[in-house]
Amino acid sequence: MKKVVLVLAAFLTLGLGNVLAEDNNSNSVRTIKSPRFARPLVEKWIEEYAKTEPGVTFQIAKGQGESDLSVAIANQQEKNTELISHWIYIGETAVLPITARSSEAARLLEGKHLNAKKLKQLFFLDDEFEEDVRKNKAFEAITIYSGSNATSVAGSFAHNFGEESANFRGKRIAGDDLFLNTAIAKDPLGVSFNTLSNIFDLKSRQLKNDLTLVGLDLKKDVADSFNGTLDDVINSLENGKPAEVAIEKVGITFNKKDEAISRFLQWVLENGTKYNHQYGLLNLR
């Protein structure tokens, strides 16, 4: 709550909470662009906000055109600062390495408990450790699938290990990151990564039936939580960030400032973030 209050204070300092009611478009539609992993959360915001502000309509943006608001990962925001006027943080997303349950890749990686260095060797090509990769026959047999879309969490995963997205070995998959799950389901030797909301069932809170997590070198209590529910994983990661787990801030970017958008953003900071856990996001730390 303290974090939200601080962010809200900064938000108001920008003057966004005091935008004059200059526009007469209170009944018009405002659009929100969102990557798939955050879309259920954004849809919840829209549903709940409509109960308090029926005079304005917010909806998910369709297609690749411009939108009034965009939900994005922090490192994507920072690369496009020239295209936006403002952004605020609303939570964090965690990205974990995965493979298909009972696959050959799962068998090859069983019991490995990979640390950050081994994860770099598994996922990336780099002159610094190419020799080590060649010596590890299990890694050599595995095919890495990474996202190529601009909104993919591939950049966040790579950034966590000091790498660039261009350094992934294996195959690039276009489109939404959910297609990474599909790719490894079709390839017995496929390994990838994804956000918590894409690898856990948000209703049952269990790992999706066709997926398994790649074993990481974690402290026992953290490792135990990774064998539990989505809520166990979220709580564990909010209490500490292992080097093996990519965690990035998620925010809302916007150019246009009007009264309707300002009220909506204030509501998100005051009320919308309470749904973070429900939809697979960590709270700001």
N, C-alpha and C positions, 0 to 999 in steps of 0.2 A: 504494500500500500504506500509506503514511504517513497518508493521509486516512482509510482504513478503520480503522487502529489508533486514531486520535484519536476517530472516531465510536464505536468499540467501547468506548473508555475512558469516554466520556460515557454510553454505554448502561449500562455496569456501574455507574457512579456513581448512576444512578437506582435502583439496587438490583434491576434486572430480572434480573440474572444470579444473584441469590441468593434468588430467591423460594422460600419453603419449599414442600416437597412436600406441601402440605396437601390438595390435591384427589386423589381416587382415580379420576380420569377419564382416566388415561394411555392407555386404549385407545379413547377416544371420538374423534369426528371434530371437527377444527377447520376452519373455512371461511375462504377468502380471496377477497375481492372485488377484481376487477382490470379496468381499462379494456382494450379489445381490443389496443391497441398494446403493452401490457406482458404480455399473457396468455401468449404463448409462453415468456417468461422465467420467469414464475411457475410454469408447468407444468414447466419444467426443474428449478426448485428442488424442487418436490414430488417429482419422479421421483428426483432425486439424494438428497434428504434421507431418503426412504423406505429407502434402502440402509443408512443409518447409524442410523436410529431406527425400526425396524419396529413398535414398540409403539404408535405414535400415527399417525393418518391425517390428512393435510391434503388438502383438495380445493377446487376452484374453486366459489365460492358461486353458486347458481342464483337467477335472479329478482332482484327489487329489495329483498328483505328484509335484515335485519341479518346481519352476518358478524363473525367473531372478529377478522379482520385486513382491512385495505383498502389497496391500492396506489393512490396518488393523486399528482397534480402539486402542487408546493409551494403555488402560489397558491390552489388549491382547498382544501388543508389549512388554510391560514391563515384563510380565510373561514369555516371550520367548527370553529374551535378549541373552541367551547363544546360540541361534540358528541363530542370525543375526549379521551382522557386523555394519550396519548403518541404521538409519531411519531418515526421515524428516517429519515434520507436514505440511499438506496442507489445513486443514480446521477443522470444528467441525460438529458433528452430534447430533441432539436432539432426545430424545426418549419420546413419550407421551403415556399415558394409553388410551386404546380404548375399545369399545365394538361394537356389531352389532347394526345398526340403527333400532329403533322400537322393540328392543328385550326386554325380561323380565328383563335382567340385566340393560339395559338402564333405564327402568321404576323404578327399585329398587334404582338406583343411581341418579335419576333425582333430581336436586336441592340440592345435598349434598355438593358441593363445598369443596372437600377434601383437607386438608392441608397435610404436609409431614408426620405427625404422623398417620393420618387416612389412608394414602396411604400405610404406613408400615403395618398397621393392616389389610388392605384389601389384600395385596399381599404376606405377609410373615408370617411364623409361628415362634414365638419366646416366650420363657418363660416369658419374660418381659412384654408382652402385650397379651398373650393368653386369659386371662380372659376378657379383653376388647373386643376381637374378638368374643368371645362366646356371649357376651351381645348384640352385634349388629346383629340382625336377618338378615338384608339385606346382610351383609358380609358373614354370615354363609351359605346362600343359593347360593352364587356365586361361580363359578368354575374358578380358575385362570389357564391360559395357558401360559407357558413360554418355551423359546427355550432351547434345550440341545446341539445344535451344537457348536463347538468350536468358530465359527465366529458369534454366536448369540449376539445380544445386551443385552441379559439377564444379563450378567455380569456387563455391564454399568448401567443398570437400578438398579440392586441390590446395586452396589457400591455407587450410589447416596444417598441411604438411610442407608449406613453403614452396609449392609447385604451381605451375600454370596449367590451365585446362588443356593446352596443346600438348602437354607432356604425358597425358594418359596413354597407356598402351591398349591395344585391343580395338574395339569397334565403337563408333559413335552412333547414337540413336537420335533421330530427329523427333520433334514433337514433345509432348508432355512427359515428365519423368515417370509417370505411371507405365509408360512403354518399356522402361528398364525392367520392371517386374515381368512383363510379357517376354522380353528378350531372354532373360535367364531361365524362364520356365520352359522355353523351347530348346535351350542349349544345355546339355548335361554338364558342361564344363564352364558355364557362365557364372560370373561373379559381378556384382554391381554395388550400388549404395542407394539410399533414399531417405526421405524425411520420415519421422515417426508416424505422421498421419497417413503416409502412403504404405507403411509396412505393418501397421497395427490396425485391427478392426476397431473403429471408434465406438461401436455399440458394445461388443463383447469385451473390449479392452485387451484382447489377446492378439498375439502375433498372427498374421494371416496364415491360413492353413497350408498354403503352398510355399511359404517362405521360412528361412531360418537365418539367424544372425551369424555372421562370421565371428569366431571366437577371438576375443581381445584379451590382452594382458592387463587385467584390472585387479584392483584390490578385492579381496573376497566378498566384502559386503556389497560392493558395486557390481561385481560379477553375478552375485546372487540375485540382485534386483533385475539384471538383464534376462534372467530366466523367469521373471514374473510378468506382471501386467504392464500395460502402458503407463499407468499411474506410478507403479514402482520405478520405472525407468525415469520418468519425469522428475519425481521427487529426488532420486539419486543424483541426477545431473544438475539439479538446482542447488544441491549441496556441495558440488565440486565438479570441475571440468577436467576429465582425463585427457591427456594429450592425444589419445587414440580416437577421440570423438570430436567431430567438427560441429561447432555450435556458432551460429551467426544471428545477429539481431535482425528482426523483421520490422519494417516500418511502413508508413503511408506517405506517399509523395503526392504533391499537388502544386499546380500553378495558380489556378483561379481562386481568388479569395472572395467569397460572398457569405452572407449571413447564414444561409442554409448549410453550407459546407462547414463553417465555423462551429455551428451548434452540433452538427453531427460528430465532428472530431472531438469536441469537448465531451460529448456523450461516450464516445469510444474510450477515451482515456479514463473517464470516471466510472463507466459501467461495462463497457464491452470487453475489457481485458479479463474480467472474471470468468469468461468462457474459454480462456486460453487452454487450460488443462483438458477440458472436455473435448477440444478439437486438436489435441496433440502438440500444442506449443508450450514452451516454458515461459514463466514470468520473467520480467526483467530483473537482473540481479544487481 
